[in-house]
Amino acid sequence: MKFTEDQLQRYSRHIILPEVGEQGQMKLLKSRVFIVGAGGLGSPVGYYLSAAGVGTIAMVDDDVVDLSNLQRQIAHCTGTLGMPKVESAKITFESLNPDVHIIPIKERLTKHNILDLIKDYDIVADCSDNYATRFLVNDACVLAKKPLVTGAIFKFEGQLTAVIPHEGPCYRCLFEEPPPPGILPSPQGVGLLGVIPGVIGTLQAAEILKLIIGRGTVLKGELLIYDAMKPSFRKVKVPKNPDCPICSDHPTITELIDYS
């Protein structure tokens, strides 16, 4: 496969980077990424992956665009109010880059469909907004041996980490079980500074691009935490739990659990 003149111009800033070059850009165009959630985090992740030329991007979300989303969810606009978020995102991302094929999946992610949905993708990005989905995605990626970049946001803060199955800790090494429903306040109830998803989602996209081109150091075994009010970034080491119920040598979780 050769680059067209338009592609050489579009990706010129990538191609002149020795760490990317034509070979790295070709990897991006041939890669397949699965994004869980088309909202606050899914918007910048999908936007920057599309701009970078990631060839196939699937997005799963069963929600529709609401006016309250537009303060932070840059995949959507006033003209797509009421539209399924995955369809709105498809319009936005494919308009940005016609090289990119967006696969919209308007479904609720469950233990019954996740393994089948992610099986044909190279990397999974968890951009969900609840613990039940985060644990489900982590467990599915460990079982399917899929690299995962997971992010979370709350008020003025955000965090992210990368899970490379059987090479480092997983999300359960950090948090063994999800909190009981109702214990923690929902994002809808406490608010969120609109730029926080952009910061964390962009960092998620950067981790995914590094994984695809095989260059740089990814956040394996580390949790990166951002606090906009200070402002500060800090990293916390995440040791692998030898007794982790999903990724240890003697797992107790061998089938997916639906916590929702």
Secondary structure by P-SEA (a helix, b strand, c coil): ccccaaaaaaaccccccccccaaaaaaaaabbbbbccccaaaaaaaaaaaaacccbbbbbbcccccccccccccccccccccccaaaaaaaaaaaacccbbbbbbcccccccccccccccccbbbcccccaaaaaaaaaaaaaabbbbbbbbbcccccbbbbbcccccccccccccccccccccccccccccccaaaaaaaaaaaaaaaaaaaccccccccbbbbbbccccbbbbbbbcccccccccccccccccccccc
